[in-house]
Amino acid sequence: MDNEIITQEPAYVVPFKHPLAYFKEILKGDPANINQFPQLHLASGWDCNCDLHWYPYVHARPGLLSVGCKNNCFFCRTAEEFKGRVYYGDYSKILANYEDEEIHFMDEDFFSNPSMDRILPILKERRIVWLALTTYKNFLAALDKYGEDYLYECGMRTVELGLENVVLCRKVETHIPLKKIRIYYLNLTGLPGETKETIRENAAWMKPCSMADPVNYHNGQWYCPGLFFYPIKPPEGGRYVRGEYALTRPTWMANSLLNQDYCITDMAKVNYYCQLMYGTRMFPKNQRGNVGEYIFSDSTALQQDRALWMLVGMRVGGLV
């Protein structure tokens, strides 16, 4: 086993545009620029967040009516930046740019906007079809106030809800039954305290509510590990993983998981899902072993691939 334990965070790259990146890079870190977001985004040339996560909605562009979040999740860089502050733009000026378009709203908690009674009619009038990220509590409040049918009439097609982890950080209490709007449950793998058992419980909770007709295969379905814990500050009780990318690949793993043993029961199944989601396969020589010893068997960037393979295997049941 590689004896070199990394104690300081390596240099990782996040290969997608998180809402905080839109604030820092598109808005130049100034919430006063939010009303110019549509123009600033077009000038940036960024080509991401271009769908609503399920077919046939594959030609969206990002929108932004607010920046910041009232929540203070310990793993979230938006929370670290804004400390609970939220800044709202002029929704009428912003939405005037999106008539007859599909919009992926990047607001951290869309339904916390106090102007929702006026925003929804504009979305409907301008025939905007959209996705929004919000919290379980605020989405239930919106459903209670407006109803699913009206939200659908106003163009809503997808809601992203941060589930995270049903054992270690459960942010959704129960499944929400909907008929028209699809729920994209976001889950987070590799939190402090993670084990094979917590990974399996997350998969089991998501299995009956996986999104149908998905465009992407990295979140929203029972077999998808989702994003990976990317610590804001170096935590105790775990190890950094060598590699290039953060959030889409494991960067830190808890000792609670690294100290466990594994047994490969279906290598073909693990490789099927690994290739579907991440375009990678692994062929361990030993059927049994220790999780940490396998991942850190050398000091190369393959640590990240091996960690990914282990986590997917635990998720889909091909590794116990």
C-alpha positions, -999 to +999 in steps of 0.1 A: +000+000+000+012+035-008+025+050+024+025+086+012-006+101+028-016+135+013-025+159+041-030+190+020-056+193-007-041+187-042-049+210-071-082+198-085-103+211-114-141+213-113-151+203-149-185+220-149-199+254-140-213+255-105-237+283-096-208+300-077-188+300-109-215+320-126-214+346-098-176+349-096-168+347-133-198+359-153-210+385-127-174+393-117-183+387-081-207+416-080-244+409-074-252+443-090-245+427-123-273+401-121-297+421-143-272+419-171-267+381-167-283+371-201-260+394-220-229+387-199-235+349-203-238+352-241-206+372-242-187+346-221-192+318-247-199+293-219-216+262-233-230+243-203-262+235-184-278+231-218-306+208-210-334+202-185-321+167-177-347+146-195-358+141-231-370+160-251-356+191-233-321+191-247-316+227-258-316+249-227-294+278-216-287+290-181-307+317-164-302+335-131-327+355-110-308+354-077-274+346-063-266+332-029-285+310-005-300+312+030-288+277+039-253+270+053-246+234+042-211+225+054-200+211+021-212+239-001-189+266-015-219+289-022-226+288+016-190+295+023-191+325-001-224+341+009-228+332+046-266+330+042-270+362+021-292+362-011-293+389-038-323+391-061-323+406-096-351+424-115-370+394-127-389+413-154-358+427-170-340+393-169-370+372-182-376+395-211-345+379-227-358+343-227-391+343-246-399+308-261-368+293-247-358+264-224-340+278-193-319+260-167-322+283-137-290+284-117-305+300-086-295+280-055-330+280-041-354+292-068-387+291-048-372+312-019-377+342-042-402+365-026-415+377-060-427+342-071-463+354-074-452+378-102-424+356-117-447+326-125-471+346-147-443+361-167-428+326-173-462+315-185-468+346-207-434+343-224-437+305-229-405+298-211-399+261-203-376+257-173-358+237-146-352+250-111-331+240-081-348+244-047-351+229-013-376+202-002-394+225+022-397+254-003-408+231-031-436+215-009-447+251-001-448+260-038-468+228-046-492+237-018-497+273-029-497+269-067-503+232-074-484+210-099-507+218-128-502+256-125-464+252-122-465+230-153-486+256-171-460+282-162-433+261-179-418+241-151-406+207-163-379+197-138-371+204-101-336+196-087-338+187-050-307+182-029-312+148-012-275+144-004-274+112+017-304+096+034-282+085+064-255+112+068-272+143+055-308+137+046-324+169+032-355+152+016-379+136+041-401+115+017-406+108-020-428+135-036-454+120-060-457+141-092-475+134-125-461+161-148-429+176-134-399+154-130-378+154-099-340+152-102-329+140-068-293+152-062-272+129-040-237+133-026-213+104-021-182+103+002-193+124+031-176+119+064-189+087+080-196+071+046-196+033+045-207+006+021-239+004+040-247+042+037-240+040+000-264+011-005-291+029+015-289+059-007-293+037-038-323+019-022-340+052-014-336+065-049-345+033-068-383+039-069-379+075-079-352+075-105-358+101-133-373+086-165-357+094-199-325+109-185-302+130-207-273+126-183-261+096-163-242+111-133-271+119-110-308+115-105-309+077-110-305+051-083-272+038-097-256+072-099-233+083-071-240+119-080-214+144-069-186+135-046-178+153-013-152+180-020-142+194+014-140+231+018-114+227+046-092+197+052-113+173+074-100+148+098-107+111+096-099+105+059-075+108+030-072+129-001-072+110-034-048+118-062-064+129-094-073+158-116-110+165-111-132+174-082-170+169-076-173+146-106-146+123-092-138+113-056-112+136-041-114+127-004-125+095+013-135+088+049-116+062+069-149+047+079-151+035+043-114+030+036-111+006+066-138-017+053-132-048+033-148-057-001-158-087-021-164-084-059-196-104-067-203-091-102-174-074-120-194-072-152-221-052-135-197-027-120-180-022-153-213-018-171-224+011-149-189+026-146-187+027-184-222+041-187-216+069-163-179+076-165-165+058-195-141+038-175-136+001-165-113-017-140-103-053-137-089-059-102-069-091-099-081-099-064-118-107-057-114-097-021-095-071-003-094-038+017-110-007+002-082+016+012-054-007+002-069-012-033-074+026-039-040+036-026-020+008-040+002+034-058+005+071-059-007+077-094-038+095-106-054+060-110-063+064-073-093+084-085-104+058-110-100+030-085-120+050-059-147+057-085-149+020-094-152+009-058-180+035-050-200+026-081-196-011-073-210-006-038-238+015-052-251-010-078-244-042-056-216-057-077-193-052-048-202-060-012 
